[in-house]
Amino acid sequence: MSFQNNKNFQFGFILVMLSVGVKIATDTYDLGIYLNILSGLMALIGFLLMIKGIYDSKKKSKTGS
């Protein structure tokens, strides 16, 4: 599992976890649609960073460097 050491993957994972927290807080306290949209964007960016991190680590392991 070398992709877990990748910085992009770690940052993306943190973003996804933060977006889940923001979504729960928004639903609990009715903080408005803007925070809801923000949590969705954070989750999307986080997933893309996680995918990029996995792809980069697989590419690096194939080249052997």
C-alpha positions in Angstrom: 0.0 0.0 0.0 2.6 2.6 -1.1 -0.1 5.1 -2.1 -0.9 5.8 1.5 2.5 7.5 1.8 1.7 9.8 -1.2 1.2 13.4 -0.2 -1.7 13.9 -2.7 -3.5 10.9 -1.3 -3.1 12.1 2.3 -4.3 15.6 1.5 -7.2 14.3 -0.4 -8.2 12.0 2.4 -8.1 14.9 4.9 -10.2 17.0 2.5 -12.8 14.2 2.3 -13.0 13.8 6.0 -13.3 17.5 6.5 -16.1 17.7 4.0 -18.0 14.9 5.8 -17.7 16.9 9.0 -18.9 20.1 7.3 -21.8 18.2 5.8 -22.9 16.8 9.2 -22.6 20.2 10.8 -24.6 21.8 8.0 -27.4 19.2 8.3 -27.4 19.4 12.0 -27.5 23.2 12.5 -29.0 24.3 9.2 -26.1 26.5 8.2 -27.3 27.2 4.6 -26.8 26.0 1.1 -23.4 27.6 0.6 -21.6 25.4 3.2 -23.4 22.4 1.6 -22.0 23.3 -1.8 -18.6 23.9 -0.2 -18.6 20.5 1.4 -19.5 18.9 -1.9 -16.6 20.7 -3.7 -14.2 19.7 -0.9 -15.2 16.0 -1.3 -14.9 16.2 -5.1 -11.4 17.7 -4.9 -10.4 15.3 -2.2 -11.5 12.3 -4.2 -9.6 13.6 -7.3 -6.5 14.1 -5.2 -6.8 10.6 -3.8 -7.1 9.1 -7.3 -4.1 11.1 -8.5 -2.1 9.9 -5.5 -2.9 6.2 -6.2 -2.2 6.7 -9.9 1.2 8.4 -9.3 2.3 5.7 -6.8 1.3 2.9 -9.2 3.2 4.7 -12.0 6.3 5.1 -9.7 6.2 1.5 -8.7 6.2 0.3 -12.3 9.2 2.4 -13.2 11.0 1.2 -10.1 12.3 4.5 -9.0 
